[in-house]
Amino acid sequence: MNLNMQNSVTAPVIFFGYWSGVLPPVTELHFRSFIHHHPESSYDLWLDDDAHSSLSPEMNWLNDYPQINIRRFSLQALIDQYVHPKQSSKHQPKAWHEWLRQQHKRKIFRKINLQSWVHPAIGVTYKHSSPLFKGFTHNLAYRGDLARCLIPVKYYLQSSLYLDLDICFLSSLLDLCQGSGFAYRWEEFTFANSAILFTPNIDAAKAIIAKGNEIETFIPWHLFTDDICAKLKIHIYPTNLFDPGWDKSSLLRNDVSLFFKHSAQSTAIVDELFAKGYRVNHWHNHWQTIPEDGSPYQHLLQQFKASA
């Protein structure tokens, strides 16, 4: 395996991530792999003050690492500034709203338009102005969907590359950061996964916000459909470049937990990640997982730390 691939582009792309709450220790591999593969690049970690976000003690080293910038902000302030329309400020949730949501989930009622979008595989999404929309506070995954779109339009004039923190870099991504935006395909669906989202300039960021406001949701299966991505000039890369867990031929297919376990396949999994040319490994939400000694996770972490 080659852990020393050279950057092919030196453009000043800002890498950034978002976190709400206490940043867990398992994210160390995300940052160590970024540092290894992008030694000349900067990374902004945005901590959401709305949730009193902080670093776990194991991650305090980020405070002093020169490539990493800890940025504090209020996501709600960005929502207030950029997301329109929304529910009336006088809107109050009613007890019967939850009952109506449960009824509306049933396929027989899904096509009744209650200011909602319907995806045949995923179900109902309520628009921001719908009385059935639960608001911007409680759904942490949706807050992440919003943050990756709102932060660039507020803070970055130049190119920016958002990444979920459950991603391990296996190569430099700078060669992909060219004139148009990019994301990668969500399994075999006709929409992109915004776990990786490149925004080439502020005009592209504004276009994403405008479209999200037009359809009143930033949920990826509605905002990053093939048709919308084509209009926004967002290229959708194949799943098998970024997500072994969604690659039918991968050892991690349908069981990304193997990435954290010591098994007879541990070495083969690491070798496969490089042999098949994956650009990253997305390990999907194992935020509280403690990687076992000898696991692929630990194998990679040790190599990245040794090369620092």
C-alpha atoms as one frame of an Amber mdcrd trajectory, in Angstrom:
protein
   0.000   0.000   0.000   1.128   3.571  -0.637   0.496   6.008   2.192   2.533
   8.750   0.532   0.543   9.773  -2.544   1.488  13.311  -3.582  -1.011  16.146
  -3.899  -1.662  16.921  -7.576  -3.306  20.300  -6.885  -2.116  23.074  -4.600
  -5.231  25.295  -4.781  -6.195  26.858  -1.432  -9.127  24.565  -0.711 -10.416
  24.861   2.855 -11.436  21.525   4.359 -14.104  21.674   7.031 -16.278  19.564
   9.304 -19.098  20.169  11.761 -19.876  18.761  15.193 -22.659  19.205  17.729
 -21.970  18.004  21.292 -18.757  16.438  22.601 -16.381  15.398  19.817 -15.734
  11.659  20.355 -12.265  10.038  20.382 -13.068   7.810  17.394 -12.801  10.878
  15.124  -9.018  10.901  15.639  -8.536   8.810  12.492 -10.407  11.419  10.447
  -8.013  14.171  11.502  -4.801  12.108  11.460  -5.556  10.865   7.938  -6.351
  14.416   6.776  -3.036  15.679   8.144  -1.111  12.847   6.481  -2.596  13.258
   3.025  -2.948  17.066   2.995   0.166  18.426   4.717  -0.166  21.881   3.125
  -3.931  22.295   3.639  -5.994  23.799   6.447  -8.995  22.281   8.194 -11.745
  24.197  10.013 -13.647  22.240  12.662 -16.918  24.063  13.347 -18.259  23.442
  16.848 -21.911  24.344  17.326 -22.380  26.584  20.358 -26.126  25.920  20.247
 -25.285  22.488  21.698 -22.441  23.681  23.992 -20.030  21.693  21.811 -16.551
  20.784  22.986 -13.661  18.397  22.449 -13.338  15.204  24.444 -10.082  15.121
  26.456  -8.568  12.665  23.965  -9.109  15.205  21.166  -7.683  18.276  22.911
  -4.526  17.951  20.793  -6.526  19.541  17.968  -6.422  22.874  19.810  -2.674
  23.189  19.261  -2.248  21.501  15.884  -1.234  24.147  13.308  -3.316  22.764
  10.412  -6.525  22.561  12.443  -8.618  25.614  13.300 -11.319  25.239  15.941
 -14.151  27.547  14.925 -17.128  28.214  17.188 -20.459  29.425  15.821 -24.225
  29.252  16.151 -25.929  27.143  13.510 -29.266  28.609  14.550 -27.971  32.079
  13.674 -27.161  30.844  10.150 -30.587  29.216   9.866 -32.204  32.480  10.901
 -30.166  34.380   8.334 -30.331  32.094   5.310 -33.230  29.623   5.553 -36.567
  31.015   4.326 -39.480  30.401   4.386 -39.983  28.780   7.782 -42.837  28.105
  10.146 -44.455  31.195  11.581 -42.786  32.445  14.748 -46.200  31.979  16.354
 -46.307  28.279  15.448 -46.819  25.959  18.401 -46.601  22.151  18.091 -49.884
  20.426  18.900 -50.332  17.028  20.508 -52.219  15.754  17.465 -49.355  16.666
  15.089 -47.433  13.515  16.044 -50.529  11.368  15.503 -50.961  12.929  12.065
 -47.296  12.302  11.212 -47.668   8.641  12.118 -50.741   8.318   9.922 -49.047
  10.166   7.104 -46.145   7.678   7.115 -48.493   4.951   5.955 -48.167   4.419
   2.199 -51.873   4.855   1.655 -51.671   8.447   2.956 -48.187   9.471   1.796
 -49.372  11.155  -1.376 -51.594  13.524   0.561 -49.639  16.773   0.332 -49.217
  18.268   3.780 -46.485  20.631   2.581 -44.288  17.583   2.223 -41.952  15.701
  -0.073 -42.219  11.943  -0.549 -39.409   9.592  -1.509 -40.603   6.088  -2.451
 -37.807   4.322  -0.545 -37.344   6.688   2.401 -40.753   8.169   3.118 -42.089
  11.591   3.977 -40.090  14.791   4.534 -41.936  17.892   5.749 -41.100  21.275
   4.283 -39.823  23.993   6.588 -43.110  25.902   6.504 -45.263  22.844   7.209
 -46.985  22.736  10.605 -45.769  19.108  10.786 -42.073  20.023  10.405 -40.427
  19.308  13.764 -38.139  22.320  13.606 -34.366  22.728  13.456 -33.446  21.869
  17.041 -33.882  18.169  17.751 -32.832  16.347  14.584 -29.026  16.309  14.850
 -28.553  14.609  11.478 -30.580  17.324   9.772 -28.602  20.030  11.547 -25.528
  18.486   9.932 -27.254  18.552   6.532 -27.879  22.254   7.043 -24.410  23.111
   8.375 -22.536  21.753   5.358 -24.623  23.971   3.067 -24.833  27.123   5.195
 -21.243  27.458   6.439 -19.663  28.016   2.977 -22.041  30.822   2.017 -21.316
  32.664   5.265 -17.612  32.064   5.785 -15.856  31.000   2.563 -15.278  33.050
  -0.563 -12.934  30.384  -1.916 -13.284  26.653  -2.527 -14.339  24.504   0.418
 -14.646  20.781   0.933 -17.008  19.497   3.615 -16.546  16.005   5.079 -18.434
  14.047   7.710 -16.174  13.160  10.621 -16.735   9.408  10.194 -14.489   9.440
   7.126 -10.886   8.261   6.861  -8.829   9.811   4.061  -6.967   7.228   1.984
  -5.504   9.719  -0.479  -5.377  13.423  -1.153  -8.695  14.750  -2.475  -7.251
  17.963  -3.900  -7.140  16.571  -7.439 -10.952  16.297  -7.334 -11.402  19.909
  -6.239 -11.558  21.566  -9.628 -14.064  23.870 -11.349 -17.324  22.169 -10.412
 -18.776  20.862  -7.198 -18.908  17.185  -6.330 -20.493  14.639  -4.018 -20.841
  10.867  -4.373 -23.726   8.547  -5.085 -25.884   7.247  -2.228 -25.770   3.492
  -2.838 -27.640   2.923  -6.121 -30.226   5.677  -5.657 -30.716   8.616  -8.007
 -29.320  11.130  -5.535 -25.977  12.001  -3.971 -24.607  11.573  -0.472 -23.470
  14.947   0.853 -21.132  13.312   3.398 -18.510  14.773   1.059 -19.506  18.033
  -0.608 -17.153  20.244  -2.602 -18.254  23.829  -3.217 -15.955  25.608  -5.704
 -16.912  29.205  -4.871 -19.441  31.387  -3.107 -21.739  31.538  -6.134 -22.042
  27.747  -6.038 -22.759  27.920  -2.297 -25.484  30.515  -2.871 -27.049  28.338
  -5.573 -27.314  25.403  -3.153 -28.977  27.627  -0.538 -31.383  29.041  -3.103
 -32.438  25.564  -4.212 -32.815  24.324  -0.646 -35.043  27.282   0.127 -37.043
  26.749  -3.045 -37.905  23.149  -2.148 -37.892  23.918   1.608 -35.571  21.136
   2.665 -31.848  20.370   2.705 -32.371  16.602   3.019 -29.949  15.077   0.461
 -32.456  12.746  -1.195 -34.446  15.808  -2.220 -31.785  18.518  -2.568 -29.052
  16.462  -4.254 -31.038  14.446  -6.795 -29.389  13.696 -10.120 -31.464  16.380
 -11.856 -30.735  19.087  -9.278 -27.033  18.220  -9.120 -26.836  18.558 -12.913
 -28.410  22.030 -12.692 -26.104  23.039  -9.830 -23.051  21.596 -11.650 -22.360
  19.109  -8.857 -20.650  16.019 -10.239 -21.733  12.746  -8.589 -18.855  10.301
  -8.277 -19.468   6.535  -8.117 -20.169   4.981  -4.722 -17.265   2.558  -4.992
 -14.702   5.365  -4.851 -15.816   6.584  -1.435 -17.865   4.000   0.419 -16.666
   0.392   0.812 -19.730  -0.334   2.943 -21.883   0.287  -0.118 -19.563  -1.496
  -2.575 -20.859  -4.984  -3.424 -17.327  -6.297  -3.947 -15.833  -4.989  -0.681
 -14.975  -6.970   2.438 -16.781  -4.229   4.376 -19.987  -4.565   2.373 -22.968
  -4.337   4.740 -20.768  -4.633   7.849 -18.625  -1.541   8.389 -18.207  -2.633
  12.029 -15.429  -4.944  10.773 -13.338  -1.802  10.375 -13.190  -1.589  14.187
 -12.684  -5.290  14.978  -9.562  -7.426  15.190 -10.228 -10.401  12.942  -8.525
 -12.705  10.483  -9.592 -10.234   7.782  -8.087  -7.117   9.366  -4.950  -6.974
   7.218  -6.866  -7.926   4.090  -9.366  -5.109   4.698  -6.595  -2.510   4.965
  -4.828  -3.872   1.878  -8.097  -3.848  -0.072  -8.808  -0.196   0.758  -5.630
   0.817  -1.083  -5.557  -1.895  -3.744  -9.044  -0.972  -4.966  -8.247   2.718
  -4.998 -10.841   3.987  -2.533 -10.336   7.710  -1.967 -11.805   7.523   1.554
 -13.447   5.017   3.860 -16.791   6.179   5.231 -17.484   4.183   8.382 -21.026
   5.439   9.005 -21.807   6.780  12.450 -19.822   4.513  14.799 -19.362   7.493
  17.098 -19.209   5.566  20.374 -17.299   2.552  19.052 -13.966   1.733  20.732
 -11.668   0.275  18.044 -10.014  -2.991  18.998  -6.250  -3.407  18.978  -5.277
  -4.960  15.661  -8.377  -3.649  13.892  -8.117  -1.944  10.480  -8.913   1.350
  12.244  -5.991   0.973  14.664  -3.675  -0.284  11.938  -4.269   2.866   9.874
  -4.178   5.206  12.865  -0.788   3.886  13.960   0.660   4.318  10.481  -0.628
   7.877  10.123   0.670   8.867  13.553   4.062   7.246  12.886   4.456   9.207
   9.665   3.674  12.575  11.280
